[in-house]
Amino acid sequence: MIADEKPNIVIVEDNPMDVFLLQDALRIAGFTNEPLVLNDGELALAMLKNEAPFESQVMPDLMILDLNLRRVDGPEVLKFIRQTERLEKIRVVVLSSSPTDLMRTKAADADGYFTKPSVLDEFMELGAKIRDCYYGVT
């Protein structure tokens, strides 16, 4: 992690346990900013459009997006990001229980794809994988 860089992160995930584990994994990987957590895609779109209650929200540098969300699904949120010029610099990582090939089909424009692990140690390793994806490390 670059010493003084603190990317703004938004997690769009409706499973509270996954949010908790992901926040820990990000901290372990060196992300120090507290992510904004949104539990559905409709809220994510409101935030991206600067609608109430997000009028003063700073746009994220990194969005971690579940595919299967209530009301508005992850692929629709990703499509909005990729079709909106002022949002084009947002790095989007898809994190889902879906198989990777399905993720790539539903969210082809994402910067990275990770399957949610079922083992705690593997979940904690996700932070480093997301960090590497954010910084373009392969």
DSSP file (Angstrom, degrees, kcal/mol; ACC not computed):
  #  RESIDUE AA STRUCTURE BP1 BP2  ACC     N-H-->O    O-->H-N    N-H-->O    O-->H-N    TCO  KAPPA ALPHA  PHI   PSI    X-CA   Y-CA   Z-CA
    1    1 A M              0   0    0      0, 0.0     2,-0.3     0, 0.0     5,-0.0   0.000 360.0 360.0 360.0 138.7    0.0    0.0    0.0
    2    2 A I    >   -     0   0    0      1,-0.1     3,-1.1     2,-0.0     0, 0.0  -0.563 360.0-123.5 -71.4 131.7    1.2    3.5   -0.8
    3    3 A A  T 3  S+     0   0    0     -2,-0.3    -1,-0.1     1,-0.3     0, 0.0   0.826 100.7  27.3 -50.5 -51.4    2.0    5.1    2.5
    4    4 A D  T 3  S+     0   0    0      2,-0.0     2,-0.5    -3,-0.0    -1,-0.3   0.449  95.7 105.4 -96.7   0.5   -0.2    8.3    2.3
    5    5 A E    <   +     0   0    0     -3,-1.1    -3,-0.0     1,-0.0     0, 0.0  -0.689  39.0 175.5 -87.8 128.9   -2.9    7.0    0.0
    6    6 A K        -     0   0    0     -2,-0.5    25,-0.1    25,-0.1    -3,-0.0  -0.777  19.5-152.5-130.5  87.1   -6.2    6.2    1.7
    7    7 A P        -     0   0    0      0, 0.0     2,-0.5     0, 0.0    26,-0.2  -0.281  18.8-117.9 -63.0 143.0   -8.7    5.2   -1.0
    8    8 A N        -     0   0    0     51,-0.2    53,-2.7    27,-0.1    54,-2.1  -0.707  37.5-163.0 -78.3 126.7  -12.4    5.8   -0.4
    9    9 A I  E     -a   62   0A   0     -2,-0.5    27,-2.5    51,-0.2     2,-0.4  -0.922  15.1-167.2-119.3 137.7  -14.0    2.4   -0.4
   10   10 A V  E     -ab  63  36A   0     52,-2.3    54,-2.9    -2,-0.4     2,-0.5  -0.994   7.0-159.6-120.8 128.9  -17.7    1.5   -0.8
   11   11 A I  E     -ab  64  37A   0     25,-3.0    27,-3.0    -2,-0.4     2,-0.7  -0.939   2.1-167.1-105.8 123.3  -18.9   -2.1    0.0
   12   12 A V  E     +ab  65  38A   0     52,-3.3    54,-2.4    -2,-0.5     2,-0.3  -0.885  36.4 132.7-112.4  99.4  -22.2   -3.0   -1.6
   13   13 A E        -     0   0    0     25,-1.9    27,-0.1    -2,-0.7    56,-0.1  -0.993  44.7-159.3-152.8 134.1  -23.2   -6.2    0.2
   14   14 A D  S    S+     0   0    0     -2,-0.3    25,-0.1    54,-0.2    -1,-0.1   0.464  72.4  86.8 -99.3  -1.6  -26.4   -7.4    1.8
   15   15 A N     >  -     0   0    0      1,-0.2     4,-2.1     2,-0.0     3,-0.3  -0.875  63.0-158.0-100.8 110.8  -24.9  -10.1    4.0
   16   16 A P  H  > S+     0   0    0      0, 0.0     4,-2.4     0, 0.0    -1,-0.2   0.834  91.9  53.2 -58.4 -35.1  -23.8   -8.6    7.4
   17   17 A M  H  > S+     0   0    0      2,-0.2     4,-2.5     1,-0.2     5,-0.2   0.912 108.6  49.3 -67.9 -40.5  -21.4  -11.4    8.1
   18   18 A D  H  > S+     0   0    0     -3,-0.3     4,-2.6     2,-0.2    -1,-0.2   0.896 110.8  51.3 -63.3 -39.2  -19.7  -11.0    4.7
   19   19 A V  H  X S+     0   0    0     -4,-2.1     4,-2.6     2,-0.2    -2,-0.2   0.942 110.4  48.8 -61.0 -48.0  -19.4   -7.3    5.4
   20   20 A F  H  X S+     0   0    0     -4,-2.4     4,-1.8     1,-0.2    -2,-0.2   0.930 114.9  43.9 -58.5 -48.7  -17.8   -7.9    8.8
   21   21 A L  H  X S+     0   0    0     -4,-2.5     4,-2.6     1,-0.2    -1,-0.2   0.894 113.3  51.6 -65.9 -40.3  -15.3  -10.4    7.4
   22   22 A L  H  X S+     0   0    0     -4,-2.6     4,-2.6    -5,-0.2    -2,-0.2   0.901 107.0  52.8 -64.7 -41.5  -14.5   -8.2    4.4
   23   23 A Q  H  X S+     0   0    0     -4,-2.6     4,-2.0     2,-0.2    -1,-0.2   0.913 111.5  47.1 -60.6 -42.2  -13.9   -5.1    6.6
   24   24 A D  H  X S+     0   0    0     -4,-1.8     4,-2.6    -5,-0.2    -2,-0.2   0.929 111.2  51.1 -62.9 -45.3  -11.4   -7.2    8.6
   25   25 A A  H  X S+     0   0    0     -4,-2.6     4,-1.6     1,-0.2    -2,-0.2   0.887 110.1  49.7 -61.1 -39.9   -9.7   -8.5    5.5
   26   26 A L  H  <>S+     0   0    0     -4,-2.6     5,-2.4     2,-0.2     4,-0.4   0.901 110.5  49.8 -66.7 -40.9   -9.3   -5.0    4.1
   27   27 A R  H ><5S+     0   0    0     -4,-2.0     3,-1.5     1,-0.2    -2,-0.2   0.929 109.5  51.2 -62.0 -45.2   -7.8   -3.8    7.4
   28   28 A I  H 3<5S+     0   0    0     -4,-2.6    -1,-0.2     1,-0.3    -2,-0.2   0.857 107.0  55.0 -59.5 -35.3   -5.3   -6.7    7.4
   29   29 A A  T 3<5S-     0   0    0     -4,-1.6    -1,-0.3    -5,-0.2    -2,-0.2   0.512 126.8 -99.2 -79.0  -4.6   -4.4   -5.7    3.8
   30   30 A G  T < 5S+     0   0    0     -3,-1.5     2,-0.5    -4,-0.4    -3,-0.2   0.463  74.3 141.6 103.8   2.0   -3.5   -2.2    4.9
   31   31 A F      < +     0   0    0     -5,-2.4    -1,-0.3     1,-0.2    -2,-0.1  -0.678  23.2 179.7 -75.5 122.2   -6.6   -0.2    3.9
   32   32 A T        +     0   0    0     -2,-0.5     2,-0.2    -3,-0.1    -1,-0.2   0.688  47.1  93.3-102.8 -20.6   -7.1    2.2    6.8
   33   33 A N  S    S-     0   0    0    -26,-0.2    -2,-0.0     1,-0.1     0, 0.0  -0.510  81.1-116.8 -72.7 141.0  -10.2    4.2    5.7
   34   34 A E        -     0   0    0     -2,-0.2   -25,-0.2     1,-0.1    -1,-0.1  -0.671  35.9-126.6 -74.5 122.0  -13.5    2.9    7.1
   35   35 A P        -     0   0    0      0, 0.0     2,-0.4     0, 0.0   -25,-0.2  -0.358  12.9-117.8 -70.9 150.2  -15.6    1.8    4.1
   36   36 A L  E     -b   10   0A   0    -27,-2.5   -25,-3.0    -2,-0.0     2,-0.5  -0.753  32.4-150.2 -79.2 131.4  -19.1    3.0    3.5
   37   37 A V  E     -b   11   0A   0     -2,-0.4     2,-0.4   -27,-0.2   -25,-0.2  -0.931  16.7-178.4-112.8 125.8  -21.4    0.0    3.6
   38   38 A L  E     -b   12   0A   0    -27,-3.0   -25,-1.9    -2,-0.5     3,-0.0  -0.975  16.9-154.1-120.8 135.3  -24.6   -0.1    1.5
   39   39 A N  S    S+     0   0    0     -2,-0.4    31,-0.4   -27,-0.2     2,-0.3   0.357  72.2  28.5 -98.4   8.1  -26.8   -3.2    1.7
   40   40 A D  S  > S-     0   0    0     29,-0.1     4,-1.5     1,-0.1     3,-0.3  -0.990  74.8-114.7-159.4 163.0  -28.5   -2.9   -1.7
   41   41 A G  H  > S+     0   0    0     29,-0.9     4,-2.5    31,-0.9     5,-0.2   0.777 109.7  63.1 -68.5 -28.6  -28.0   -1.7   -5.2
   42   42 A E  H  > S+     0   0    0     28,-0.5     4,-2.0     1,-0.2    -1,-0.2   0.915 105.6  46.3 -63.2 -42.0  -30.7    0.9   -5.0
   43   43 A L  H  > S+     0   0    0     -3,-0.3     4,-2.5     2,-0.2    -1,-0.2   0.885 109.8  55.0 -65.2 -38.3  -28.7    2.7   -2.3
   44   44 A A  H  X S+     0   0    0     -4,-1.5     4,-2.5     1,-0.2    -2,-0.2   0.924 108.6  47.5 -61.3 -44.1  -25.5    2.3   -4.3
   45   45 A L  H  X S+     0   0    0     -4,-2.5     4,-1.8     2,-0.2    -1,-0.2   0.901 110.4  52.2 -64.2 -40.2  -27.2    4.0   -7.3
   46   46 A A  H  <>S+     0   0    0     -4,-2.0     5,-2.9     2,-0.2     4,-0.3   0.910 111.3  47.5 -61.1 -42.0  -28.5    6.8   -5.1
   47   47 A M  H ><5S+     0   0    0     -4,-2.5     3,-1.3     1,-0.2    -2,-0.2   0.925 111.6  49.6 -64.4 -45.1  -24.9    7.4   -3.8
   48   48 A L  H 3<5S+     0   0    0     -4,-2.5    -1,-0.2     1,-0.3    -2,-0.2   0.783 113.4  46.9 -65.9 -27.1  -23.4    7.4   -7.3
   49   49 A K  T 3<5S-     0   0    0     -4,-1.8    -1,-0.3    -5,-0.2    -2,-0.2   0.403 111.9-121.2 -92.3   1.0  -26.0    9.9   -8.4
   50   50 A N  T < 5 +     0   0    0     -3,-1.3    -3,-0.2    -4,-0.3     2,-0.1   0.826  59.7 154.6  59.0  34.8  -25.5   12.1   -5.3
   51   51 A E    > < -     0   0    0     -5,-2.9     3,-3.3    -6,-0.2    -1,-0.2  -0.454  44.8 -34.0 -85.7 164.4  -29.1   11.7   -4.4
   52   52 A A  T 3  S+     0   0    0      1,-0.4    -1,-0.1     2,-0.2    -5,-0.0  -0.311 129.8  17.0 -56.9 138.2  -30.5   12.0   -0.8
   53   53 A P  T 3  S+     0   0    0      0, 0.0    -1,-0.4     0, 0.0     3,-0.3  -0.832 126.1  56.8 -94.8  28.8  -29.0   11.2    1.6
   54   54 A F    X   +     0   0    0     -3,-3.3     3,-1.7     1,-0.2    -2,-0.2   0.079  60.9 123.6-108.3  22.2  -25.7   11.1   -0.2
   55   55 A E  T 3  S+     0   0    0      1,-0.3    -1,-0.2    -6,-0.0    -3,-0.1   0.815  85.1  34.7 -56.9 -33.3  -25.5   14.7   -1.6
   56   56 A S  T 3  S+     0   0    0     -3,-0.3    -1,-0.3     2,-0.1     2,-0.2   0.284  88.0 129.2-105.2  10.5  -22.2   15.3    0.0
   57   57 A Q    <   -     0   0    0     -3,-1.7     2,-0.3   -10,-0.1    -3,-0.1  -0.469  59.2-127.0 -69.4 130.9  -20.7   11.8   -0.3
   58   58 A V        -     0   0    0     -2,-0.2    -1,-0.1     1,-0.1    -2,-0.1  -0.606  32.6-108.3 -74.1 136.3  -17.3   11.7   -1.9
   59   59 A M        -     0   0    0     -2,-0.3   -51,-0.2     1,-0.1    -1,-0.1  -0.367  39.3-107.7 -66.3 144.9  -17.2    9.2   -4.8
   60   60 A P        -     0   0    0      0, 0.0   -51,-0.2     0, 0.0     3,-0.1  -0.324  13.6-155.0 -73.4 154.6  -15.4    6.0   -4.1
   61   61 A D  S    S+     0   0    0    -53,-2.7    30,-2.6     1,-0.3     2,-0.4   0.698  90.4  26.7 -88.3 -29.4  -12.0    5.1   -5.5
   62   62 A L  E     -ac   9  91A   0    -54,-2.1   -52,-2.3    28,-0.2     2,-0.5  -0.999  66.3-167.9-139.0 130.4  -12.9    1.4   -5.1
   63   63 A M  E     -ac  10  92A   0     28,-2.9    30,-2.8    -2,-0.4     2,-0.6  -0.985   8.0-158.2-119.7 128.4  -16.3   -0.3   -5.0
   64   64 A I  E     -ac  11  93A   0    -54,-2.9   -52,-3.3    -2,-0.5     2,-0.5  -0.934  23.9-168.4-104.6 118.0  -16.6   -3.9   -3.8
   65   65 A L  E     -ac  12  94A   0     28,-3.0    30,-2.2    -2,-0.6     2,-0.2  -0.924  20.2-148.9-124.6 123.2  -19.9   -5.1   -5.3
   66   66 A D        -     0   0    0    -54,-2.4    30,-0.2    -2,-0.5     3,-0.1  -0.595  15.2-143.1 -78.3 148.8  -21.9   -8.2   -4.7
   67   67 A L  S    S+     0   0    0     28,-0.3     7,-2.2    -2,-0.2     2,-1.1   0.894  86.5  59.6 -79.4 -41.4  -23.8   -9.5   -7.8
   68   68 A N  S    S+     0   0    0      5,-0.2     2,-0.3     6,-0.1   -54,-0.2  -0.732  71.9 150.9 -99.2  93.6  -27.0  -10.6   -6.1
   69   69 A L        -     0   0    0     -2,-1.1   -29,-0.1    -3,-0.1     2,-0.1  -0.795  46.4 -98.6-119.5 161.0  -28.5   -7.7   -4.3
   70   70 A R  S    S-     0   0    0    -31,-0.4     2,-3.1    -2,-0.3   -29,-0.9  -0.399  95.1  -5.3 -73.4 156.0  -32.1   -6.6   -3.4
   71   71 A R  S    S+     0   0    0    -30,-0.1     2,-0.4   -31,-0.1    -1,-0.1  -0.248 138.6  30.8  60.6 -61.0  -34.0   -4.2   -5.6
   72   72 A V  S    S-     0   0    0     -2,-3.1   -31,-0.9    -4,-0.0   -30,-0.2  -0.994  86.2-137.3-126.8 125.9  -31.2   -3.4   -8.0
   73   73 A D    >>  -     0   0    0     -2,-0.4     4,-1.6   -32,-0.1     3,-0.6  -0.323  23.9-104.6 -84.4 166.5  -28.6   -6.0   -8.7
   74   74 A G  H 3> S+     0   0    0     -7,-2.2     4,-2.7     1,-0.2     5,-0.2   0.869 115.9  56.9 -56.6 -45.2  -24.8   -5.6   -8.9
   75   75 A P  H 3> S+     0   0    0      0, 0.0     4,-2.4     0, 0.0    -1,-0.2   0.861 106.3  51.6 -58.6 -33.8  -24.5   -5.8  -12.7
   76   76 A E  H <> S+     0   0    0     -3,-0.6     4,-2.0     2,-0.2    -2,-0.2   0.893 110.2  48.5 -69.0 -38.5  -27.0   -2.9  -13.0
   77   77 A V  H  X S+     0   0    0     -4,-1.6     4,-2.1     2,-0.2    -1,-0.2   0.934 112.6  48.5 -64.2 -45.6  -24.8   -0.8  -10.6
   78   78 A L  H  X S+     0   0    0     -4,-2.7     4,-2.5     1,-0.2    -2,-0.2   0.904 108.8  53.3 -61.2 -42.5  -21.7   -1.7  -12.5
   79   79 A K  H  X S+     0   0    0     -4,-2.4     4,-1.5    -5,-0.2    -1,-0.2   0.909 108.1  50.7 -59.5 -43.0  -23.4   -0.8  -15.8
   80   80 A F  H  X S+     0   0    0     -4,-2.0     4,-0.5     1,-0.2    -1,-0.2   0.920 110.5  49.3 -61.9 -43.5  -24.3    2.6  -14.5
   81   81 A I  H >< S+     0   0    0     -4,-2.1     3,-1.2     1,-0.2     6,-0.3   0.943 112.7  46.5 -59.8 -48.5  -20.7    3.2  -13.3
   82   82 A R  H 3< S+     0   0    0     -4,-2.5    -1,-0.2     1,-0.3    -2,-0.2   0.707 113.4  49.2 -71.4 -19.9  -19.2    2.2  -16.7
   83   83 A Q  H 3< S+     0   0    0     -4,-1.5     2,-0.6    -3,-0.2    -1,-0.3   0.425  95.8  81.2 -97.2   0.9  -21.7    4.4  -18.6
   84   84 A T    X<  -     0   0    0     -3,-1.2     3,-2.0    -4,-0.5     4,-0.4  -0.920  67.5-154.2-113.7 111.5  -21.2    7.5  -16.5
   85   85 A E  G >  S+     0   0    0     -2,-0.6     3,-1.5     1,-0.3     4,-0.2   0.844  92.0  56.0 -54.7 -42.1  -18.1    9.5  -17.5
   86   86 A R  G 3  S+     0   0    0      1,-0.3    -1,-0.3     2,-0.1     3,-0.2   0.640 110.5  47.3 -69.0 -11.1  -17.5   11.1  -14.2
   87   87 A L  G X  S+     0   0    0     -3,-2.0     3,-2.1    -6,-0.3    -1,-0.3   0.375  77.8 106.6-105.4   2.1  -17.4    7.7  -12.5
   88   88 A E  T <  S+     0   0    0     -3,-1.5    -1,-0.1    -4,-0.4    -2,-0.1   0.706  72.9  59.1 -62.0 -21.6  -15.1    6.0  -15.0
   89   89 A K  T 3  S+     0   0    0     -4,-0.2     2,-0.3    -3,-0.2    -1,-0.3   0.565  76.7 112.4 -84.7  -7.3  -12.1    6.0  -12.6
   90   90 A I    <   -     0   0    0     -3,-2.1     2,-0.4    -9,-0.1   -28,-0.2  -0.503  64.6-139.2 -67.9 126.1  -13.8    4.0  -10.0
   91   91 A R  E     -c   62   0A   0    -30,-2.6   -28,-2.9    -2,-0.3     2,-0.5  -0.746  19.5-158.3 -84.2 131.9  -12.2    0.5   -9.7
   92   92 A V  E     -c   63   0A   0     -2,-0.4    19,-2.9   -30,-0.2    20,-1.1  -0.958  11.3-172.3-120.6 124.7  -14.9   -2.1   -9.2
   93   93 A V  E     -cd  64 112A   0    -30,-2.8   -28,-3.0    -2,-0.5     2,-0.5  -0.965  15.9-144.5-113.3 126.7  -14.3   -5.5   -7.7
   94   94 A V  E     -cd  65 113A   0     18,-2.9    20,-2.6    -2,-0.5     2,-0.5  -0.792  16.7-176.5 -91.7 129.4  -17.1   -8.1   -7.9
   95   95 A L  E     + d   0 114A   0    -30,-2.2   -28,-0.3    -2,-0.5     2,-0.3  -0.981  22.0 145.9-126.9 116.3  -17.3  -10.4   -4.9
   96   96 A S  E     - d   0 115A   0     18,-2.0    20,-2.5    -2,-0.5     7,-0.1  -0.951  59.4-124.7-149.2 162.6  -19.9  -13.1   -5.1
   97   97 A S  S    S+     0   0    0     -2,-0.3    18,-0.1    18,-0.2     3,-0.1   0.560  84.2 103.3 -82.3 -10.7  -20.9  -16.6   -4.2
   98   98 A S  S    S-     0   0    0      1,-0.1    -2,-0.2     2,-0.1    18,-0.1  -0.344  88.3 -92.0 -69.2 152.6  -21.5  -17.2   -8.0
   99   99 A P    >>  -     0   0    0      0, 0.0     4,-2.2     0, 0.0     3,-0.6  -0.322  38.0-111.8 -61.5 150.6  -18.9  -19.1   -9.9
  100  100 A T  H 3> S+     0   0    0      1,-0.3     4,-2.7     2,-0.2     5,-0.2   0.854 116.2  55.2 -55.7 -40.3  -16.2  -16.9  -11.6
  101  101 A D  H 3> S+     0   0    0      1,-0.2     4,-1.5     2,-0.2    -1,-0.3   0.882 109.2  47.6 -64.9 -35.5  -17.4  -17.7  -15.1
  102  102 A L  H <> S+     0   0    0     -3,-0.6     4,-2.8     2,-0.2     5,-0.2   0.896 110.7  52.3 -68.7 -40.0  -20.9  -16.5  -14.2
  103  103 A M  H  X S+     0   0    0     -4,-2.2     4,-2.7     1,-0.2    -2,-0.2   0.936 109.2  49.2 -59.4 -46.4  -19.4  -13.3  -12.6
  104  104 A R  H  < S+     0   0    0     -4,-2.7    -1,-0.2     1,-0.2    -2,-0.2   0.841 112.8  48.4 -64.2 -32.7  -17.5  -12.6  -15.7
  105  105 A T  H >< S+     0   0    0     -4,-1.5     3,-0.5    -5,-0.2    -2,-0.2   0.932 118.7  37.6 -71.0 -46.4  -20.6  -13.0  -17.8
  106  106 A K  H 3< S+     0   0    0     -4,-2.8    -2,-0.2     1,-0.2    -3,-0.2   0.772 132.0  26.8 -77.0 -26.7  -22.8  -10.9  -15.6
  107  107 A A  T ><  +     0   0    0     -4,-2.7     3,-1.9    -5,-0.2    -1,-0.2  -0.395  67.6 155.2-136.2  56.0  -20.2   -8.2  -14.8
  108  108 A A  T <  S+     0   0    0     -3,-0.5    -1,-0.1     1,-0.3    -2,-0.1   0.743  71.6  59.1 -60.3 -25.7  -17.7   -8.2  -17.7
  109  109 A D  T 3  S+     0   0    0     -3,-0.1    -1,-0.3     2,-0.0   -17,-0.2   0.358  78.8 116.0 -89.1   7.6  -16.6   -4.6  -17.1
  110  110 A A    <   -     0   0    0     -3,-1.9   -17,-0.2     1,-0.1     3,-0.1  -0.361  66.6-135.2 -71.9 156.6  -15.4   -5.2  -13.5
  111  111 A D  S    S+     0   0    0    -19,-2.9     2,-0.3     1,-0.2   -18,-0.2   0.678  84.6   5.0 -84.1 -19.9  -11.7   -4.7  -12.7
  112  112 A G  E     -d   93   0A   0    -20,-1.1   -18,-2.9     2,-0.0     2,-0.4  -0.988  59.7-149.2-161.8 158.2  -11.6   -8.0  -10.7
  113  113 A Y  E     +d   94   0A   0     -2,-0.3     2,-0.4   -20,-0.2   -18,-0.2  -0.998  16.8 174.2-135.5 128.0  -13.7  -11.0   -9.7
  114  114 A F  E     -d   95   0A   0    -20,-2.6   -18,-2.0    -2,-0.4     2,-0.4  -0.998  25.3-134.8-137.7 134.3  -13.4  -13.0   -6.5
  115  115 A T  E     -d   96   0A   0     -2,-0.4   -18,-0.2   -20,-0.2   -20,-0.0  -0.683  34.8-108.5 -82.7 136.6  -15.6  -15.8   -5.2
  116  116 A K        -     0   0    0    -20,-2.5     7,-0.1    -2,-0.4    -1,-0.1  -0.511  38.6-132.4 -65.8 120.9  -16.6  -15.5   -1.5
  117  117 A P        -     0   0    0      0, 0.0    -1,-0.1     0, 0.0    -3,-0.0  -0.366   9.3-149.4 -73.8 155.4  -14.6  -18.2    0.3
  118  118 A S  S    S+     0   0    0     -2,-0.1     2,-0.4     5,-0.0    -2,-0.0   0.475  79.1  77.9 -98.8  -5.6  -16.2  -20.5    2.8
  119  119 A V  S  > S-     0   0    0      1,-0.1     4,-2.0     0, 0.0     3,-0.3  -0.900  78.1-136.5-108.7 133.1  -13.1  -20.8    4.9
  120  120 A L  H  > S+     0   0    0     -2,-0.4     4,-2.3     1,-0.2     5,-0.2   0.894 102.4  52.2 -56.2 -47.8  -12.1  -17.9    7.3
  121  121 A D  H  > S+     0   0    0      1,-0.2     4,-1.1     2,-0.2    -1,-0.2   0.892 110.9  48.3 -58.4 -40.2   -8.4  -17.9    6.4
  122  122 A E  H  > S+     0   0    0     -3,-0.3     4,-0.6     1,-0.2    -1,-0.2   0.863 108.8  53.8 -68.5 -35.5   -9.2  -17.6    2.7
  123  123 A F  H >< S+     0   0    0     -4,-2.0     3,-1.2     1,-0.2     4,-0.4   0.906 105.9  53.2 -64.4 -40.0  -11.7  -14.8    3.4
  124  124 A M  H >< S+     0   0    0     -4,-2.3     3,-0.7     1,-0.3     4,-0.4   0.795 102.5  59.1 -65.8 -27.4   -8.9  -12.9    5.2
  125  125 A E  H 3X S+     0   0    0     -4,-1.1     4,-1.6     1,-0.2     3,-0.4   0.659  85.9  80.1 -73.9 -15.9   -6.7  -13.3    2.2
  126  126 A L  H <X S+     0   0    0     -3,-1.2     4,-3.0    -4,-0.6     5,-0.3   0.850  81.9  63.5 -60.0 -35.3   -9.3  -11.4    0.1
  127  127 A G  H <> S+     0   0    0     -3,-0.7     4,-2.6    -4,-0.4    -1,-0.2   0.920 104.5  45.6 -57.0 -45.2   -8.1   -8.1    1.4
  128  128 A A  H  > S+     0   0    0     -4,-0.4     4,-2.6    -3,-0.4    -1,-0.2   0.881 112.8  50.8 -66.3 -38.0   -4.6   -8.6   -0.2
  129  129 A K  H  X S+     0   0    0     -4,-1.6     4,-2.1     2,-0.2    -2,-0.2   0.907 112.3  46.3 -66.1 -40.9   -6.2   -9.8   -3.5
  130  130 A I  H  X S+     0   0    0     -4,-3.0     4,-2.7     2,-0.2    -2,-0.2   0.909 111.7  52.0 -66.8 -41.7   -8.5   -6.7   -3.6
  131  131 A R  H  X S+     0   0    0     -4,-2.6     4,-2.3    -5,-0.3     6,-0.2   0.934 110.3  48.2 -58.3 -47.1   -5.5   -4.5   -2.8
  132  132 A D  H  <>S+     0   0    0     -4,-2.6     5,-3.0     1,-0.2     4,-0.5   0.888 112.2  49.3 -62.9 -38.9   -3.5   -6.0   -5.6
  133  133 A C  H ><5S+     0   0    0     -4,-2.1     3,-0.8     3,-0.2    -1,-0.2   0.912 110.0  51.6 -65.5 -42.6   -6.4   -5.6   -8.0
  134  134 A Y  H 3<5S+     0   0    0     -4,-2.7    -2,-0.2     1,-0.2    -1,-0.2   0.905 115.3  41.1 -60.9 -43.1   -6.9   -1.9   -6.9
  135  135 A Y  T 3<5S-     0   0    0     -4,-2.3    -1,-0.2    -5,-0.2    -2,-0.2   0.414 115.9-112.6 -88.7   2.4   -3.2   -1.1   -7.5
  136  136 A G  T < 5 +     0   0    0     -3,-0.8     2,-0.4    -4,-0.5    -3,-0.2   0.732  62.7 152.2  76.5  22.5   -3.0   -3.1  -10.8
  137  137 A V      <       0   0    0     -5,-3.0    -1,-0.3    -6,-0.2    -2,-0.1  -0.725 360.0 360.0 -85.4 131.7   -0.7   -5.8   -9.4
  138  138 A T              0   0    0     -2,-0.4    -1,-0.1    -5,-0.0    -5,-0.1   0.425 360.0 360.0-107.8 360.0   -1.1   -9.1  -11.1
